[in-house]
Amino acid sequence: MIIVIVGPTAVGKTKMSIELAKILNGEIINADSTQVYKGLDIATAKVTEEEKENIPHHLFDFKEITEDYTVYDYQKDCRKKIDGILKKGKTPILVGGTGLYIKAALYDYQFVDGICNDQYEGTETSILFSKLLEIDPNTEIHPNNRKRIIRAINSFKETGEIPSSKEKTEKLLYSCKIIGLTCDRELLYERINQRTDKMFEEGLLEEAKALFDSNIRSKAVLTPIGYKELFSYFEGTCSLEEAKETIKQNCRKYAKRQYTWFHHQIPVEWFSVNFENFEKTIKEVLSSLSETID
């Protein structure tokens, strides 16, 4: 059985994954779209070597920030890791906050290789959306979501299928248990604020400055919260305190979006985290897992 640990940022997913891996003979697979990249450590809250406690970790820190790593790529890589871990008789534990990565890996989602490539440089998004409407009048894609618009157009060109007519499957390919960690919203926001302050103590400013000076502005660099906000500070358009507050605010907004996604997209069993006695939360999760296995 596969164990999946989800939840908003700063809720304790990394710690839970390590403890469960130690108890259940598990190996951990990253399910965070930003932690696949080398050099993006502090802002992405990437697990440290000390935190790993000698537990095998997969799909962390293996792509260059200049590379474009897609959901399609992750689906292939994650399934390969899952199958390899299961063959060893061990427990795969997916942990992360990127819901689409998790769903793509575990559900019967089919992607066409190459359809995410942007072939419309210089073409306005509004024009592309009009083109999509000609192909698929029933599309539910937002008019401003350029990436999805291009993907839908290219998918139609390659397969001849109208994107919205494709059956949306909810078929799981693996036996799995999806565990969600949660806590009081105000407490979560307080933890997010505290974690942001700790990131600065650990060298976030220096990490962001090195990226800024590299002049690399790839998707990998501009997606995580924590870098682009500090780029504004380095450019002189805001103060350091303003940049720090924007990071905290964006993290809180992201946590809210994560909750919404997980509540609507996958069947999660939620556990309220006891930060004063994390062992109690671990026992509650293990009890639920034993009932599922039995």
VEXLO-868297 format. One record per residue: x, y, z of N, C-alpha, C in turn. Coordinates in steps of 0.001 Angstrom, whole numbers, plus 500000, padded with zeros to 6 digits. Layout:
<pators>
XYZXYZXYZ ...
</pators>
This chain:
<pators>
500833498803500000500000500000500000500870501249500000 500397502268499289501100503549499243500483504494500263 501333505194500993500867506216501930501169507579501320 500187508459501374500352509810500841500093510800501976 500988511741502146500832512748503198500694514111502533 499544514738502730499274516030502114498893517049503177 498709518272502738498308519337503636498977520632503241 498611521703503890499180523010503557500625523122503999 501284524157503529502652524423503921502756524648505431 503854524215506028504182524463507449503341523671508438 502724522573507999501852521828508904502525520583509480 503733520250509025504456519123509602504520517876508734 504349518025507421504334516855506531505679516132506512 506777516900506468508100516280506422508355515440507659 508064515992508816508288515269510066507445514005510122 506194514086509707505323512910509718505850511842508770 506315512252507594506799511272506621508013510512507162 508910511206507839510107510561508400509711509547509468 508824509947510360508426509052511455507707507817510929 506822507995509947506117506842509387507077505935508626 508035506520507937509004505711507189509833504839508127 510192505379509284510975504606510250510167503431510794 508897503648511019508039502617511614507582501585510583 507326502031509354506694501176508348507654500703507260 508958500807507513509956500390506519509693501088505183 509623502397505245509230503161504073510371503904503404 510118504307502175510996505214501446510137506375500961 510699507573500990509920508790500761510116509297499333 508998509664498716509014510236497369508484511660497435 509247512590496907508836513984496907507623514217496011 506665514997496516505502515400495721505327516911495810 506439517613495728506442519075495721507143519532494451 506475520326493646506994520683492329508256521538492381 508521522185493503509699523052493600510909522337494181 510697521249494891511797520568495559512537519588494653 512104519460493411512824518611492467514100519307491995 514187520618492189515293521400491624516467521561492580 517653521466492012518884521676492777519022523157493151 519508523397494351519829524758494754518685525568495316 517466525067495193516305525765495771515985525065497089 516654525473498134516603524714499381515790525382500486 516169526605500816515571527244501992514130527682501726 513906528372500623512556528866500329511563527737500116 512019526593499612511114525469499348510955524560500560 511669524885501649511615524070502876511994522618502587 513016522458501761513463521108501376514038520380502591 513746519087502672514241518275503777515767518292503777 516360518442504949517815518469505074518350517052505271 519657516884505079520262515568505270520080515098506710 520178516016507653519989515660509060518567515195509314 517597515889508724516194515529508925515845514179508315 516556513781507274516249512514506586516441511291507482 517325511392508463517602510297509397517884508982508666 518641509076507582519056507912506781517917507195506073 516744507814506014515638507258505244515864507596503764 515739506629502852515903506930501423514854507932500941 515311508947500220514433509974499655514616510016498138 513512510170497430513535510134495972512900511389495362 513359511748494190512846512870493392513027514225494089 514056514310494881514491515590495445515788515988494750 515935517295494468517265517815494145517927517149492944 517172516865491884517780516142490771517618516828489415 516985517990489372516843518736488117517535520090488241 518074520564487116518685521892487098517584522957487001 517859524143487542516823525185487547516551525734486148 517391525402485206517157525828483823516275524843483060 515992523692483661515184522668482998513701522889483272 512880522478482304511431522545482471510929521153482811 510506520967484035510037519665484521508525519720484652 507827518894483883506374518975483791505679517918484646 504372518047484747503560517040485442503705515685484748 503787515734483433503982514503482654505290513825483045 506352514607483194507643514053483601507549513442484992 506889514169485888506761513679487263505965512384487306 504896512306486545504073511097486530504926509871486201 505736509980485154506592508857484753507606508524485849 508285509545486363509338509330487352508784508772488657 507657509314489097507082508888490372506593507441490308 505920507090489225505430505713489093506581504721489055 507679505105488420508855504233488377509408504029489787 509443505111490581509933505000491961508980504159492812 507691504368492651506702503596493408506880502106493137 506954501747491868507078500335491497508369499734492038 509455500508491993510730500013492500510711499774493999 510085500684494731510002500549496190509116499369496569 507993499215495883507094498086496159507773496752495882 508571496696494828509267495446494490510263495052495574 510773496037496307511700495751497405510964495346498677 509625495333498609508832494985499785508755496099500800 509007497322500357508968498470501260507746499341500963 507532500344501791506337501180501689506661502527501036 506090502812499872506278504138499286505467505174500059 506094506287500391505416507366501100505573508641500290 504505509081499649504521510337498900504232511466499863 505030512511499807504794513637500704505031514945499963 504081515869500086504230517165499437502903517874499291 503000519113498837501801519930498748501331520219497339 501961519580496321501534519812494945500506518759494558 499246519120494707498169518167494509498131517549493129 498398518346492095498329517832490735499386516757490501 500556516908491093501592515878490990501091514564491579 500486514644492745499994513448493429498903512777492615 497977513561492116496870512990491355497360512382490051 498295513035489394498830512512488134499548511186488342 500228511051489478500984509828489745500078508655490115 499041508921490872498241507839491445496991507482490651 496495508419489856495257508190489118495535507900487649 494529507371486981494663506988485575494570508221484677 495566509087484842495649510293484022496594510035482854 496185510414481668497021510202480496497441511538479905 498738511676479714499286512878479111499933512514477775 499933513449476862500610513254475585501968513932475663 503025513157475419504376513702475519504559514877474564 505050515993475108505391517123474256504326518181474128 503093517938474598502034518900474331502147520162475191 503067520162476156503226521357476998504203522359476386 504822522016475281505775522933474667505062524143474059 505540525322474396504936526552473883505423526822472463 504524526703471500504863526948470106504270528270469621 503840529111470532503087530309470153503715531576470737 505032531604470776505710532779471308505363534008470465 504947535060471148504561536281470447503077536384470153 502349535292470356500903535318470127500198535653471438 499320536628471413498623537043472635497735535922473158 497613535852474493496807534814475131495348534899474691 494837536110474514493439536275474099493182535650472728 494157535767471837494028535178470505494063533653470595 494947533144471448495019531694471634493722531156472225 493143531924473165491888531467473768490767531438472731 490744532417471853489746532415470769489912531188469882 491161530823469632491462529631468837490948528376469544 491161528346470862490689527197471643489171527099471606 488483528240471696487022528233471665486494527683470341 487222527933469258486821527373467963486912525847467989 487935525347468660488131523897468765487175523285469774 487028523985470912486325523411472063485460524482472734 484248524708472210483359525745472775482994525499474237 483120524254474713482721523916476082483897523908477059 485010524468476629486182524443477507485909525142478836 486514524594479907486392525196481232487689525903481629 488619525987480679489907526635480957489727528146481046 490367528746482034490255530192482222490942530916481057 490341532006480574490912532745479424492335533247479636 492760533389480893494107533900481157495139532805481434 494686531545481448495608530449481765496314529990480490 497337530739480119498021530523478840498566529096478704 499166528599479762499784527285479695498760526196479370 497633526226480054496604525207479809495959525388478437 495810526635478008495236526900476676496119526270475601 497423526512475711498365525966474723498368524447474782 498344523904475997498330522448476140497099521844475469 495952522499475641494706521988475052494749522057473523 495255523175472994495344523327471536496277522275470943 497440522115471568498405521147471047497924519715471205 497198519464472282496629518130472472495646517802471358 494819518775470997493856518567469904494587518309468584 495657519049468348496405518893467097497064517517467007 497482516985468160498182515712468161497242514512468205 496092514663468864495215513502469050493911513597468285 493498514820467928492219514995467253491031514961468186 491307514798469494490239514748470481489966516140471034 488673516464471177488299517734471811488626517618473302 489439518514473849489915518376475233488809518167476264 487723518948476203486682518838477230485858517571477098 486000516864475961485217515639475771485916514428476353 487195514615476743487924513490477320487332513129478675 487205511849478899486639511383480165487598511696481307 487087512352482315487889512662483485487813511488484453 488895510757484548488878509548485345489175509828486820 488528509093487677488823509135489100489298507751489540 489871507014488612490321505654488873491722505658489459 491849505125490659493153504997491301493878503783490739 495158503932490468495952502828489933496620502012491027 496644502548492239497314501884493346496394501838494571 496676500873495436496033500869496748496762501894497604 496039502879498089496732503924498841495852504506499939 496510505134500877495851505832501972496362507267501958 495439508220501818495830509625501732495544510299503067 496608510715503715496537511337505040496728512840504889 495822513600505476495948515047505452496242515591506833 497196516480506937497507517126508211496930518533508205 496301518887509296495662520197509375495778520739510794 495420521988510954495370522605512276494515523855512176 494273524466513305493521525719513329494158526734512382 493330527431511618493830528323510578494740529418511135 494346530021512254495169531085512832496516530547513311 496502529330513865497748528703514299498638528411513098 498029527954512011498805527684510803499460528956510288 498709530037510251499261531300509762500401531776510665 500262531555511955501325531920512893502585531094512615 502387529793512319503519528915512014504185529319510692 503378529718509727503925530177508451504801531417508664 504298532347509467505062533566509753506374533237510460 506295532329511431507491531958512185508490531225511291 507979530370510406508880529634509530509575530565508542 508849531589508088509463532569507187510613533288507886 510385533697509129511454534346509897512661533416510051 512387532130510295513470531162510464514245530982509149 513537531029508018514204530902506717515220532022506518 514869533227506948515809534339506839517017534116507745 516776533548508922517885533240509830518808532187509221 518233531283508415519010530186507821519705530588506519 519438531827506027520155532292504850519330532453503592 518024532664503735517174532830502558517605534029501720 517973535123502385518360536333501652519565536045500750 520535535320501275521741535003500509521423534031499367 520564533065499645520173532107498605519461532821497459 518549533735497801517810534485496781518730535424496004 519704536023496702520628536955496027521484536222494998 521906535016495324522706534230494374521885533913493120 520607533603493300519734533350492155519510534627491355 519308535729492069519099537021491405520308537377490547 521495537204491098522724537551490386522997536626489198 522407535425489225522613534475488121521868534899486858 520896535798487031520051536260485919519195535144485305 519067534037486007518188532958485540516778533249486036 515846533322485103514453533611485459513543532523484889 513908531297485156513146530145484670511914529922485537 511055529029485088509868528666485872510275528143487245 511363527390487292511825526832488560512152527921489569 512709529020489111513114530111489999511934530993490385 511028531224489446509940532175489676508693531554490302 508623530213490365507443529559490944507430529557492467 508522529173493143508468529101494612508232530468495239 507538530472496342507373531694497114508670531936497896 509211533137497776510407533463498540511528534060497713 511562533756496428512619534300495574512166535559494846 511084535438494088510635536586493283510278537783494156 509787537523495359509466538630496258510734539380496672 511816538633496879513079539263497250513763539903496045 513448539423494851513993540061493651513554541530493605 512318541787494038511821543164494064512656544019495025 513051543414496129513909544131497085515272544427496470 515847543430495789517158543628495170517109544684494062 515949544782493428515773545777492358515472547163492916 515246547248494228515017548533494862513588549035494811 512639548150494475511243548581494381510463548377495676 511091547756496665510437547614497977511519547437499030 511137547608500287512084547419501381512170545931501725 513174545573502510513322544178502928512131543736503770 511662544614504656510509544267505491509253544071504644 509090544894503613507939544731502715508019543415501960 509217543054501518509401541785500808509097540605501729 509576540715502963509341539642503933507858539481504222 507154540583504368505720540526504637504963539963503435 505420540288502233504782539746501030504965538237500956 506134537746501340506378536303501371505402535625502332 505261536193503519504341535621504508502910535619503984 502516536729503390501160536853502853500916535848501733 501878535697500829501730534757499718501704533314500207 502474533013501255502452531666501836501087531361502452 500508532349503118499187532147503723498125531920502650 498207532700501568497263532527500462497434531159499810 498690530733499681498962529427499076498391528301499931 498537528420501247497986527407502150496472527300501985 495828528426501824494377528432501625494002527719500328 494766527965499253494507527291497971494753525792498087 495761525412498859496040523987499045494875523298499730 494352523907500778493191523333501472492032523115500495 491743524135499724490630524059498777490834522918497791 492032522800497260492305521757496263492145520368496867 492789520134498003492758518797498604491361518400499061 490559519366499484489205519054499930488299518639498764 488633519070497560487750518827496424488260517787495428 489546517481495456490127516684494385490456515237494742 490808514965495968491186513601496341490595513238497713 490389511933497969489786511516499242490807511513500378 490797512542501169491780512710502239491139512421503594 491850511686504438491449511557505842492286512545506636 491622513511507247492331514612507895492617514334509369 493787514758509799494206514633511188494659516001511690 494105516386512825494500517653513433495834517458514155 496815518249513807498171518071514334498282518670515733 498816517864516635499121518330517983500608518692518005 500927519960517844502322520376517753503034520269519101 502285520297520178502879520146521508503204518688521797 502471517784521160502687516342521356502510515651520005 503514515808519144503412515272517782503296513749517792 503855513121518820503775511667518946502319511204518990 501468512000519590500045511668519669499422511637518273 499784512605517438499269512642516067499780511439515269 501044511081515474501602509913514791500819508655515154 500508508500516421499769507316516868498371507276516255 497740508430516143496405508486515529496466508065514058 497492508531513373497660508173511955497936506669511828 498811506143512660499142504715512609497933503851512905 497104504300513843495889503556514175494966503472512977 494823504581512269493988504600511076494572503734509974 495892503755509828496555502931508823496370501445509118 496463501065510381496314499642510747494907499154510454 493930500022510659492547499656510348492354499461508837 493019500304508052492917500188506598493549498903506100 494738498582506661495460497373506247494691496120506645 494128496157507882493342495012508344492101494822507497 
</pators>
